[in-house]
């Protein structure tokens, strides 16, 4: 999962990054309103962890902007303010959950997964596409109930493909989603070919021929 953490407290921000990163997530950060808005405009995320008070602006205004743009983005508000009015406003603006500080990082992780499952998988922990099934809790994939031997990046890539099936994904989008905004510093995306070709070979060897090349555009995961 690719997550933007908009939080102005450095210690808490880095604690969240470290904790969620251990669970295989790609975490990016924003320390104020302007940086958060800039990154939301530039990149795509699965989840937004959002503090209401962001020094240079209100997190609620970010939610208003997201709602106005009709961008599909799951979000959880984290705030020291336990005001019922703020909770209701945040939820009315499209936030999926509201967590009052201080909180345990394990609880944030659990709520985040629940929100993500509801949005992407209809509440299920298992995602299925024909003979392929993915257990999102154990981060394992199966073809016809036979386990696949996938690297961490291959698993992330397969999950990203299936949740965006039928959509042409450019190499830049794939790289940004699976490696974060630090990918801007690389000269090319040749390394993407290696991961995609390895995953495609494992799928094809098992009879699952779904990854196709959209020449000049990127890749598509669809039934041929």
C-alpha positions as CSV (number, residue, x, y, z in Angstrom):
1,X,0.0,0.0,0.0
2,X,1.3,3.5,-0.8
3,X,0.5,5.9,2.0
4,X,0.9,9.7,2.5
5,X,1.4,10.7,6.1
6,X,0.5,14.4,6.6
7,X,1.6,15.1,10.1
8,X,3.5,18.1,11.5
9,X,5.0,16.4,14.6
10,X,8.3,15.0,13.4
11,X,8.6,12.3,16.1
12,X,5.1,10.9,15.5
13,X,5.5,11.2,11.7
14,X,8.7,9.1,11.7
15,X,7.3,6.6,14.2
16,X,4.4,6.0,11.8
17,X,6.7,5.7,8.8
18,X,8.9,3.1,10.6
19,X,6.0,1.1,11.9
20,X,4.0,0.9,8.7
21,X,7.1,0.4,6.6
22,X,7.9,-2.8,8.5
23,X,4.5,-4.1,7.2
24,X,5.6,-3.7,3.6
25,X,4.0,-0.3,2.9
26,X,5.5,2.5,0.9
27,X,5.3,5.6,3.2
28,X,5.8,9.2,2.1
29,X,5.4,12.2,4.3
30,X,4.3,15.8,4.4
31,X,5.1,18.1,7.3
32,X,2.6,20.9,6.4
33,X,-0.5,21.7,4.4
34,X,1.3,23.0,1.3
35,X,3.6,20.0,1.0
36,X,0.6,17.6,1.5
37,X,-1.4,19.4,-1.2
38,X,1.5,19.4,-3.6
39,X,2.1,15.6,-3.2
40,X,-1.6,14.8,-3.5
41,X,-1.7,16.7,-6.8
42,X,1.4,15.1,-8.1
43,X,1.2,11.5,-7.0
44,X,-1.4,8.7,-6.5
45,X,-1.8,7.1,-3.1
46,X,-3.9,4.3,-1.6
47,X,-4.2,5.9,1.8
48,X,-3.9,9.3,3.5
49,X,-3.1,9.6,7.2
50,X,-4.1,13.1,8.0
51,X,-3.6,15.5,10.9
52,X,-6.3,18.2,11.0
53,X,-3.8,20.9,12.2
54,X,-1.0,21.2,9.6
55,X,0.6,24.6,10.5
56,X,0.1,26.1,7.1
57,X,-3.5,25.0,6.7
58,X,-6.3,22.7,7.8
59,X,-6.5,19.0,7.0
60,X,-10.2,19.5,6.6
61,X,-9.5,21.8,3.7
62,X,-7.4,19.0,2.1
63,X,-10.4,16.7,2.5
64,X,-12.6,19.3,0.8
65,X,-10.1,19.5,-2.1
66,X,-10.0,15.7,-2.5
67,X,-13.8,15.5,-2.4
68,X,-14.1,18.3,-5.0
69,X,-11.7,16.6,-7.3
70,X,-13.5,13.2,-6.9
71,X,-10.2,11.5,-6.3
72,X,-10.6,8.0,-5.0
73,X,-8.4,8.0,-1.8
74,X,-9.0,6.3,1.5
75,X,-8.2,8.5,4.5
76,X,-7.9,8.4,8.2
77,X,-7.8,11.5,10.4
78,X,-5.5,11.6,13.3
79,X,-5.9,14.5,15.7
80,X,-5.4,15.6,19.3
81,X,-8.8,17.3,19.0
82,X,-11.5,15.0,20.3
83,X,-14.2,17.5,19.1
84,X,-17.4,15.8,17.9
85,X,-17.9,18.6,15.5
86,X,-14.5,18.0,13.9
87,X,-15.1,14.2,13.7
88,X,-18.5,14.7,12.0
89,X,-17.1,17.3,9.6
90,X,-14.2,15.1,8.7
91,X,-16.4,12.1,8.1
92,X,-18.9,14.2,6.1
93,X,-16.0,15.3,3.9
94,X,-15.1,11.7,3.0
95,X,-12.7,10.6,5.8
96,X,-13.1,6.8,6.4
97,X,-12.1,6.9,10.1
98,X,-11.0,9.2,12.9
99,X,-8.4,8.4,15.5
100,X,-7.7,10.6,18.5
101,X,-4.2,11.2,19.7
102,X,-2.5,9.6,21.5
103,X,-3.0,6.2,19.9
104,X,-1.2,2.9,19.5
105,X,0.5,2.4,16.2
106,X,-1.0,-1.1,16.0
107,X,-4.5,0.3,16.2
108,X,-3.7,2.8,13.4
109,X,-2.4,-0.1,11.3
110,X,-5.4,-2.3,12.0
111,X,-7.9,0.5,11.2
112,X,-5.9,1.4,8.0
113,X,-6.1,-2.2,6.8
114,X,-9.9,-2.4,7.6
115,X,-10.5,0.8,5.6
116,X,-8.4,-0.4,2.7
117,X,-10.2,-3.8,2.6
118,X,-13.6,-2.1,2.6
119,X,-12.6,0.2,-0.2
120,X,-10.6,-2.2,-2.5
121,X,-11.8,-5.6,-1.6
122,X,-15.4,-5.1,-0.3
123,X,-14.4,-6.0,3.2
124,X,-12.7,-9.3,2.3
125,X,-9.1,-10.2,3.1
126,X,-8.9,-12.4,0.0
127,X,-8.8,-10.9,-3.4
128,X,-9.6,-13.1,-6.4
129,X,-9.2,-12.8,-10.1
130,X,-10.1,-16.0,-12.0
131,X,-7.7,-18.7,-10.8
132,X,-5.5,-16.2,-8.9
133,X,-6.2,-15.5,-5.2
134,X,-4.3,-13.1,-2.9
135,X,-4.4,-13.3,0.9
136,X,-3.8,-9.7,1.9
137,X,-3.3,-10.6,5.6
138,X,-0.4,-13.1,5.0
139,X,0.8,-11.4,1.8
140,X,0.7,-14.6,-0.2
141,X,-0.7,-15.4,-3.6
142,X,-2.0,-18.6,-5.1
143,X,-2.9,-20.0,-8.5
144,X,-5.5,-22.8,-8.4
145,X,-4.8,-23.0,-4.7
146,X,-1.1,-23.6,-5.4
147,X,1.2,-21.1,-3.6
148,X,3.3,-18.8,-5.7
149,X,6.9,-18.1,-4.8
150,X,7.0,-14.3,-5.1
151,X,9.4,-11.8,-3.9
152,X,8.0,-8.9,-1.9
153,X,8.1,-6.6,-4.9
154,X,6.5,-9.2,-7.1
155,X,3.7,-9.6,-4.6
156,X,3.2,-5.8,-4.5
157,X,3.2,-5.6,-8.2
158,X,0.6,-8.4,-8.6
159,X,-1.6,-6.8,-6.1
160,X,-1.3,-3.4,-7.8
161,X,-2.0,-5.0,-11.2
162,X,-5.2,-6.8,-10.0
163,X,-6.6,-3.8,-8.2
164,X,-6.1,-1.8,-11.4
165,X,-7.1,-4.6,-13.8
166,X,-8.0,-3.3,-17.3
167,X,-6.1,0.0,-16.8
168,X,-2.9,0.8,-18.7
169,X,-0.2,1.5,-16.1
170,X,2.8,3.4,-17.2
171,X,6.3,2.4,-16.0
172,X,6.4,5.8,-14.1
173,X,3.1,5.1,-12.3
174,X,4.3,1.6,-11.3
175,X,7.6,2.9,-10.1
176,X,6.1,5.7,-8.1
177,X,3.5,3.4,-6.5
178,X,5.9,0.6,-5.5
179,X,9.1,2.7,-4.7
180,X,7.7,6.1,-3.6
181,X,8.6,9.6,-4.7
182,X,12.3,8.9,-4.3
183,X,12.0,7.2,-7.6
184,X,12.2,10.7,-9.1
185,X,16.0,10.5,-8.6
186,X,16.6,7.6,-11.0
187,X,17.7,8.1,-14.6
188,X,15.4,5.4,-16.1
189,X,12.9,2.7,-15.3
190,X,14.8,-0.2,-16.8
191,X,14.7,-2.1,-13.4
192,X,10.9,-2.2,-13.7
193,X,11.3,-4.6,-16.7
194,X,13.1,-7.1,-14.5
195,X,10.3,-7.2,-11.9
196,X,7.5,-7.3,-14.4
197,X,9.2,-10.0,-16.6
198,X,9.9,-12.2,-13.5
199,X,6.3,-11.9,-12.4
200,X,4.9,-12.5,-15.9
201,X,7.0,-15.6,-16.3
202,X,5.8,-17.0,-13.0
203,X,2.2,-16.3,-14.0
204,X,2.6,-17.6,-17.5
205,X,4.3,-20.8,-16.3
206,X,1.2,-21.5,-14.3
207,X,-1.1,-20.7,-17.2
208,X,-2.2,-17.3,-16.1
209,X,-1.4,-15.1,-19.1
210,X,-2.8,-11.7,-18.0
211,X,0.1,-9.2,-18.2
212,X,0.2,-7.6,-21.6
213,X,2.4,-4.8,-22.9
214,X,0.7,-1.6,-24.2
215,X,3.5,-0.6,-26.5
216,X,4.7,3.0,-25.9
217,X,2.3,3.3,-22.9
218,X,3.1,0.7,-20.2
219,X,1.4,-2.5,-19.1
220,X,-2.1,-3.8,-18.7
221,X,-3.5,-6.7,-16.6
222,X,-6.5,-8.1,-18.4
223,X,-7.9,-11.3,-19.8
224,X,-6.6,-11.8,-23.3
